[in-house]
Amino acid sequence: MDPSLQKHEFSVDMTCEGCAEAVSRVLNKLGGVQFNIDLPSKKVSIDSEHSVDTLLATLNKTGKAVSYVGPK
């Protein structure tokens, strides 16, 4: 595990597999992230060097309601 990566948890209003794929797509495009999507609980955990603002802006590109839960 890279110590420079920080783990953040976000709540994303995902209702289906397509929503989760949209989240995967924007995060993969951003790069430098490792993430886990928990569709049933509508949570996305992200390990990244990016700032929370950058991650939020990226997740907002999905058009879903997104909120920052906090560091993990």
C-alpha positions in Angstrom: 0.0 0.0 0.0 1.4 3.4 -1.0 1.6 5.6 2.1 1.0 8.7 0.0 -2.5 7.5 -0.8 -5.3 8.6 1.4 -8.6 6.7 1.8 -11.8 8.6 1.4 -15.4 7.5 1.5 -18.1 9.1 -0.6 -21.9 8.6 -0.7 -23.1 8.4 -4.3 -26.7 8.1 -5.2 -26.3 5.0 -7.4 -29.4 2.9 -8.1 -28.1 0.4 -10.6 -25.1 -1.3 -12.2 -25.1 1.4 -14.9 -24.6 4.0 -12.2 -21.7 2.1 -10.7 -20.2 1.8 -14.2 -20.5 5.6 -14.7 -18.6 6.1 -11.4 -15.9 3.6 -12.5 -15.6 5.4 -15.8 -15.0 8.9 -14.4 -12.6 7.6 -11.7 -10.6 5.5 -14.2 -10.4 8.6 -16.5 -9.0 10.7 -13.6 -6.3 8.1 -12.9 -4.1 7.6 -9.9 -7.0 6.1 -7.9 -7.9 2.7 -6.5 -11.5 2.4 -5.6 -14.2 0.1 -4.4 -17.9 0.6 -5.2 -20.5 -0.7 -2.7 -23.7 -0.4 -4.8 -26.1 -1.7 -2.1 -25.0 0.9 0.5 -24.3 3.6 -2.2 -20.8 4.1 -1.0 -17.5 4.6 -2.9 -14.2 4.2 -1.1 -11.3 5.8 -2.9 -7.5 5.5 -2.3 -5.9 8.5 -3.9 -3.4 11.3 -3.8 -6.0 13.6 -5.2 -7.7 16.2 -3.0 -11.2 15.6 -1.8 -12.3 18.5 -4.0 -10.9 16.9 -7.1 -12.5 13.6 -6.2 -15.8 15.3 -5.5 -15.7 17.2 -8.8 -14.9 14.0 -10.6 -17.7 12.1 -9.0 -20.1 15.0 -9.7 -19.5 14.4 -13.5 -21.7 11.3 -13.2 -24.7 13.6 -12.5 -25.5 11.7 -9.3 -25.9 13.3 -5.9 -22.5 13.0 -4.2 -21.4 13.7 -0.7 -18.2 13.3 1.2 -18.6 10.9 4.1 -15.1 11.3 5.4 -11.6 9.8 5.6 -11.5 6.0 6.2 
